[in-house]
């Protein structure tokens, strides 16, 4: 077995569990500091996007029926779980983004604050609908959570599409949702690049696309969303 065969692929997270199927291509996730390949991101497309969206759609009625107070308690429970692994999450962020230890730890602390103090949802967050959240690698944990937490609090279910360059922290958070009382399908992860975004935007059940990251990528995502008639919010 070659060294590349031993490198683990980061799975999807669908309906409350890890999900890995054949992918047409992979992106090598490197330790920015050493250049060593640590893991691989599968670059999925429309079929996997539809599976993730269907999971979110099935979970929507029960999640939206909860009171906002109950959803806030679940977000707080997720924050408590994250706090218990704060050093591990900071390590993932530093490895995949090149941030120093202090900056990575600061991002985790800010993510904890977002989960514990998510603002009340607005119309833009898509409460009571299925929402796609797309982010880049600049803040791979905090960026998507700044969009996802208010949407979850408002009663939306989510499909998050992280950057292929830095997928690990938000996937690890998805694993923690299963330990924190979240029903399967509320919080889904789709791995991929522009083809995955295209698949999300083409899905009828997705009401809007929330974006966190570089404006240049945001413009590409907005163009895809607009082409499919989806509201784009950054």
C-alpha positions in Angstrom: 0.0 0.0 0.0 1.4 3.4 -1.0 1.6 6.4 1.4 -1.2 8.1 -0.6 -3.5 5.1 0.0 -3.1 5.6 3.7 -4.2 9.2 3.7 -7.8 9.5 5.0 -10.5 11.2 3.1 -12.8 13.6 4.9 -16.3 12.2 4.6 -19.6 13.9 4.0 -21.9 14.3 7.1 -25.4 13.4 6.1 -28.4 12.5 8.4 -26.3 12.5 11.5 -23.4 10.3 10.4 -20.3 10.2 8.2 -20.9 9.2 4.6 -18.3 8.4 2.1 -18.8 7.2 -1.5 -16.9 7.2 -4.7 -15.7 10.7 -5.7 -14.5 11.7 -9.2 -11.5 13.6 -7.7 -9.8 14.6 -4.5 -8.1 17.7 -3.2 -4.9 17.1 -1.1 -5.2 18.9 2.2 -1.7 20.0 3.2 -0.2 21.1 6.5 0.5 24.7 5.4 3.6 24.8 7.6 5.3 21.6 6.4 3.7 21.0 3.0 2.9 17.4 4.0 -0.4 16.0 2.8 -2.5 15.2 5.9 -5.8 14.2 4.4 -7.9 14.4 1.2 -11.1 16.2 0.4 -13.4 14.3 -2.0 -14.8 16.6 -4.7 -18.4 15.7 -4.9 -21.2 17.1 -7.1 -24.9 17.1 -7.8 -25.8 13.6 -6.6 -24.2 14.1 -3.2 -25.6 17.6 -2.9 -29.1 16.3 -3.4 -28.6 13.6 -0.8 -27.4 16.2 1.7 -30.3 18.6 0.9 -32.9 15.7 1.2 -31.5 15.0 4.6 -31.9 18.6 5.6 -35.4 18.7 4.1 -36.5 15.7 6.1 -35.3 17.1 9.3 -36.8 20.5 8.8 -40.3 20.1 10.2 -39.2 18.7 13.6 -36.4 21.3 13.9 -38.6 24.2 12.9 -41.3 23.1 15.4 -38.9 23.4 18.4 -39.0 26.7 20.3 -36.2 29.1 19.8 -35.2 28.6 23.4 -34.8 24.9 22.8 -32.7 25.5 19.7 -30.6 27.9 21.7 -30.0 25.3 24.4 -28.8 22.8 21.7 -26.4 25.4 20.3 -25.1 26.0 23.8 -24.7 22.3 24.3 -22.7 22.2 21.1 -20.5 25.0 22.4 -19.8 23.1 25.6 -18.8 20.0 23.5 -16.5 22.2 21.4 -15.0 23.8 24.4 -13.9 20.3 25.6 -11.9 19.9 22.4 -10.8 23.5 21.9 -7.1 22.6 21.7 -7.8 19.9 19.1 -9.9 22.2 16.9 -7.2 25.0 17.2 -4.7 22.4 16.0 -6.8 21.5 12.9 -7.2 25.2 12.0 -3.5 26.0 12.4 -2.5 22.9 10.4 -4.8 23.7 7.4 -4.6 27.5 7.3 -1.1 28.3 8.6 -2.4 30.4 11.4 -0.2 30.5 14.5 -1.4 28.8 17.7 -2.7 32.0 19.2 -4.7 33.0 16.2 -6.2 29.5 15.8 -7.2 29.5 19.5 -8.8 32.9 19.1 -10.9 31.6 16.2 -12.1 28.7 18.4 -13.0 31.1 21.2 -14.9 33.3 18.8 -16.8 30.3 17.5 -17.8 29.4 21.1 -19.1 32.9 21.5 -21.2 32.6 18.3 -22.7 29.4 19.4 -23.6 30.7 22.8 -24.8 34.1 21.7 -26.2 33.7 18.2 -28.4 36.7 17.3 -32.1 36.2 16.7 -32.7 35.0 13.2 -33.8 37.5 10.5 -35.5 36.8 7.2 -32.1 36.6 5.5 -31.1 33.6 7.7 -33.8 31.5 6.1 -35.6 30.3 9.3 -38.0 27.5 8.6 -36.2 26.5 5.3 -33.3 24.5 4.1 -30.2 26.8 3.8 -26.8 26.2 2.1 -23.8 27.7 3.8 -20.6 28.1 1.7 -17.3 29.2 3.2 -13.6 29.5 2.3 -10.5 28.6 4.2 -9.8 32.0 5.9 -11.8 31.1 9.0 -12.8 27.5 8.5 -14.7 27.2 11.8 -15.8 30.7 12.7 -16.7 31.8 9.1 -19.4 29.2 8.5 -20.7 29.3 12.1 -21.3 33.1 11.8 -23.8 32.3 9.1 -25.0 28.9 10.4 -25.7 29.6 14.0 -28.3 32.4 13.5 -29.9 30.3 10.7 -30.1 27.3 13.1 -31.5 29.4 15.9 -34.2 30.7 13.5 -35.3 27.2 12.6 -33.4 26.5 9.4 -31.7 23.2 8.6 -28.4 23.3 6.9 -26.0 22.0 4.3 -22.5 23.4 4.8 -20.0 23.4 2.0 -16.5 24.1 3.5 -13.4 24.9 1.6 -11.6 21.8 0.2 -8.4 23.3 1.6 -9.6 23.3 5.2 -12.5 20.9 5.8 -11.5 19.3 9.1 -12.7 21.7 11.8 -16.3 22.0 10.6 -16.5 18.3 9.9 -15.3 17.6 13.5 -18.0 20.0 14.7 -20.6 18.1 12.8 -19.5 15.0 14.7 -20.1 16.9 17.9 -23.6 17.8 16.9 -24.5 14.1 17.1 -23.2 14.1 20.8 -25.1 17.3 21.6 -28.7 16.4 20.9 -29.0 17.5 17.3 -31.3 15.3 15.3 -29.8 13.8 12.1 -30.2 16.0 9.1 -30.2 19.3 10.9 -26.5 19.9 10.3 -25.0 18.4 7.1 -21.6 18.7 5.4 -21.0 18.5 1.7 -17.4 18.2 0.5 -16.5 19.6 -2.9 -15.8 22.7 -5.0 -17.8 24.7 -7.5 -19.6 21.6 -8.8 -20.9 20.9 -5.2 -22.1 24.5 -5.0 -23.8 24.2 -8.3 -25.6 21.1 -7.0 -26.7 22.8 -3.9 -28.1 25.8 -5.8 -29.9 23.6 -8.2 -31.7 21.8 -5.5 -35.4 22.9 -5.2 -35.5 22.6 -1.4 -32.7 25.1 -0.8 -34.1 28.5 -0.2 -31.0 30.6 -0.1 -27.2 30.5 0.0 -25.3 32.1 2.9 -21.6 32.9 2.3 -18.6 33.6 4.5 -15.2 34.4 3.0 -13.3 36.1 0.3 -15.3 38.5 -1.9 -13.8 37.0 -5.1 -15.1 33.6 -4.3 -18.4 35.2 -3.0 -18.9 36.7 -6.5 -18.6 33.2 -8.1 -21.0 31.7 -5.6 -23.5 34.6 -6.0 -23.4 34.1 -9.8 -24.3 30.4 -9.4 -27.0 31.2 -6.8 -28.5 33.9 -9.0 -28.5 31.6 -12.0 -30.7 29.1 -10.1 -32.9 31.8 -8.6 -31.6 31.5 -5.1 -31.2 34.4 -2.7 -27.5 35.0 -1.9 -26.5 36.5 1.4 -22.9 37.3 2.5 
